[in-house]
Amino acid sequence: EPEVTQTPSHQVTQMGQEVILRCVPISNHLYFYWYRQILGQKVEFLVSFYNNEISEKSEIFDDQFSVERPDGSNFTLKIRSTKLEDSAMYFCASSVFGPGQGNQPQHFGDGTRLSIL
Amino acid sequence: QQQVKQSPQSLIVQKGGIPIINCAYENTAFDYFPWYQQFPGKGPALLIAIRPDVSEKKEGRFTISFNKSAKQFSLHIMDSQPGDSATYFCAASGGGGNNRKLIWGLGTSLAVNP
């Protein structure tokens, strides 16, 4: 069964450093997402991406965050200058999307645990 | 308005029991309600989802009950097994346009004792 893959599984970074989290969505999916889950808290939406542009973003997704689809398979989340409070599990998800098809199941990767020191 | 409230926070049942997890929402624009199962060290895995035009959906041992007027939905796990021990999340999305983001409940930690 096709799956979403995320690398690395664990990233440790010094505060203030840039970090890039990588995701390979399911190959025929068109809609991509990043979510995060701070330990013990709920999963929070960060951003959705469709047709090579941001479709929606949350208030968490400020100027320090960016997303990119640099080629036909990867989808990345960059945090420019990390803060202690960015420590969390970051999940990538993808879904099929088409006009008029409404919500489609979102399939998640196993996440990247980001630890900011 | 954007919240999804989930209860209980944790649940312990004996093997064969029927754990029930409840969720409530406020935003009447929500039109998609999935349940996810998460094991330690893994990402959330979609279990079952429902849209508000039906009141119940079954897939294997998992059933969603949906009450549109009460703005509530629940997950029932029939004949629960120790392998069902995991964290379960309800979520909701909708609102038209390109709004596909999932709004999540806080999660329920389920333990099924052998």
Contacts between the chains, C-beta under 8 A, distances in Angstrom:
chain1	res1	chain2	res2	distance
A	4	B	43	7.5
A	6	B	43	7.9
A	31	B	100	6.4
A	33	B	100	7.6
A	33	B	101	7.3
A	33	B	102	8.0
A	35	B	102	7.5
A	41	B	106	7.7
A	42	B	104	4.9
A	42	B	105	6.8
A	42	B	106	4.9
A	42	B	107	6.9
A	43	B	44	7.1
A	43	B	89	6.7
A	43	B	91	7.9
A	43	B	102	7.5
A	43	B	104	4.2
A	44	B	104	7.4
A	45	B	101	4.1
A	45	B	102	6.4
A	45	B	103	7.3
A	48	B	98	7.5
A	48	B	100	5.8
A	48	B	101	6.0
A	50	B	98	6.8
A	55	B	98	4.6
A	55	B	100	7.3
A	56	B	98	6.2
A	56	B	99	6.4
A	56	B	100	7.4
A	56	B	101	5.9
A	58	B	101	7.4
A	91	B	43	5.4
A	91	B	44	7.2
A	95	B	100	7.1
A	97	B	100	7.4
A	102	B	31	7.1
A	102	B	32	7.0
A	102	B	51	8.0
A	103	B	31	6.9
A	103	B	32	3.7
A	103	B	51	8.0
A	103	B	93	5.6
A	103	B	94	6.6
A	103	B	100	6.1
A	104	B	100	7.9
A	105	B	34	6.9
A	105	B	46	5.1
A	105	B	49	6.4
A	106	B	34	7.7
A	106	B	46	7.1
A	106	B	100	7.8
A	106	B	102	6.4
A	107	B	46	6.8
A	108	B	36	7.7
A	108	B	43	3.8
A	108	B	44	4.9
A	108	B	45	7.1
A	109	B	43	5.2
A	110	B	41	7.1
A	110	B	42	5.3
A	110	B	43	4.5
A	111	B	42	8.0
A	111	B	43	5.2
